[in-house]
Amino acid sequence: MVGQETLERQRHWERVADHWTIPRDHFLIQQEDDITLAQIRHSLSPYTKKMRQSSGRVLDIGSGGLPTLYLPKDVLPRLVALDISRKALSVNLAAYKIVADIREGELPIQDGKISTASMFFVNRYVEDQDQLLEEVDRILEPGGRLVCMDYTTIGYMQECAQFNPYRLRSVLEELGWTQLQVAQVTSPSFKPRELAEDSYTIKGAILLLTGKKPQ
Ligand SMILES: C[S@@+](CC[C@H](N)C(=O)[O-])C[C@H]1O[C@@H](n2cnc3c(N)ncnc32)[C@H](O)[C@@H]1O
């Protein structure tokens, strides 16, 4: 049984997904200056390289329509895309698709089935990110990896939670994770600002959290 809040969030993301059928190869995360898709891909490249080298399943959480913005195309045959919006997933090229609300607690995936979990610009929609990472720990195989990236503070058409990768890193440390790193993706000259016409309020930098579950 789907709760009222999940239904409302689903409706919101179905409307947003209408815009995602537009090809975004020329896409700039922020049009004026700070960061291009190429910069994001560059920051992710050591981790996407490891994804390509492994043969296991990759789970993209809050995948939206176009995970190939960040993930290599040759991962698609073993990519599982999970999103609250069925419409967003309808244009997603992943081999497997799951409609689920990540705020609802348990992810509908068995223990240890995933080799890499990725999350791009989705942490902000989850109040209890500690619990989500505990779920990620459960579904990852021993030695599995997490790659997650978001703005530390942003508003996007709705109230958003903080993304604090330093705190999340300590949650994973307690679970025995290794190779934990937080890196800044936006340049130090990044300037917070409001883009009222887009309903965006950008107040924080983009940070990347990566780590490895124990073997
Ligand atoms: C800003 S978009 C990012 C999409 C994609 N990862 C990207 O970076 O292009 C946020 C995505 O998270 C999904 N999402 C938001 N809240 C969610 C929830 N509670 N459960 C699952 N997916 C959710 C939305 O449908 C949307 O596809």
The ligand as an SDF file (V2000), in Angstrom:
LIG
                    3D

 27 29  0  0  0  0  0  0  0  0999 V2000
   17.4310   15.7590   -9.3740 C   0  0  0  0  0  0  0  0  0  0  0  0
   16.8560   14.2390  -10.0150 S   0  0  0  0  0  0  0  0  0  0  0  0
   18.3860   13.4040  -10.3680 C   0  0  0  0  0  0  0  0  0  0  0  0
   18.2210   12.3770  -11.4330 C   0  0  0  0  0  0  0  0  0  0  0  0
   19.5360   11.7230  -11.9120 C   0  0  0  0  0  0  0  0  0  0  0  0
   20.1630   10.9670  -10.8230 N   0  0  0  0  0  0  0  0  0  0  0  0
   20.4460   12.8080  -12.4260 C   0  0  0  0  0  0  0  0  0  0  0  0
   21.3920   13.1740  -11.7120 O   0  0  0  0  0  0  0  0  0  0  0  0
   20.2200   13.2810  -13.5570 O   0  0  0  0  0  0  0  0  0  0  0  0
   16.2580   13.3740   -8.6120 C   0  0  0  0  0  0  0  0  0  0  0  0
   15.7110   11.9880   -8.9320 C   0  0  0  0  0  0  0  0  0  0  0  0
   15.3720   11.3430   -7.7220 O   0  0  0  0  0  0  0  0  0  0  0  0
   14.1100   10.7360   -7.8400 C   0  0  0  0  0  0  0  0  0  0  0  0
   13.5390   10.7120   -6.5040 N   0  0  0  0  0  0  0  0  0  0  0  0
   13.1720   11.7690   -5.7400 C   0  0  0  0  0  0  0  0  0  0  0  0
   12.6730   11.3670   -4.5680 N   0  0  0  0  0  0  0  0  0  0  0  0
   12.7400   10.0030   -4.5860 C   0  0  0  0  0  0  0  0  0  0  0  0
   12.3450    9.0010   -3.6690 C   0  0  0  0  0  0  0  0  0  0  0  0
   11.8240    9.3200   -2.4780 N   0  0  0  0  0  0  0  0  0  0  0  0
   12.5320    7.7050   -4.0020 N   0  0  0  0  0  0  0  0  0  0  0  0
   13.0780    7.3630   -5.2070 C   0  0  0  0  0  0  0  0  0  0  0  0
   13.4540    8.2830   -6.1260 N   0  0  0  0  0  0  0  0  0  0  0  0
   13.2920    9.5790   -5.8220 C   0  0  0  0  0  0  0  0  0  0  0  0
   13.3360   11.6390   -8.8090 C   0  0  0  0  0  0  0  0  0  0  0  0
   12.2500   10.9890   -9.4360 O   0  0  0  0  0  0  0  0  0  0  0  0
   14.4440   12.0260   -9.7700 C   0  0  0  0  0  0  0  0  0  0  0  0
   14.5390   11.1000  -10.8300 O   0  0  0  0  0  0  0  0  0  0  0  0
  1  2  1  0
  2  3  1  0
  2 10  1  0
  3  4  1  0
  4  5  1  0
  5  6  1  0
  5  7  1  0
  7  8  2  0
  7  9  1  0
 10 11  1  0
 11 12  1  0
 11 26  1  0
 12 13  1  0
 13 14  1  0
 13 24  1  0
 14 15  1  0
 14 23  1  0
 15 16  2  0
 16 17  1  0
 17 18  1  0
 17 23  2  0
 18 19  1  0
 18 20  2  0
 20 21  1  0
 21 22  2  0
 22 23  1  0
 24 25  1  0
 24 26  1  0
 26 27  1  0
M  CHG  2   2   1   9  -1
M  END
$$$$
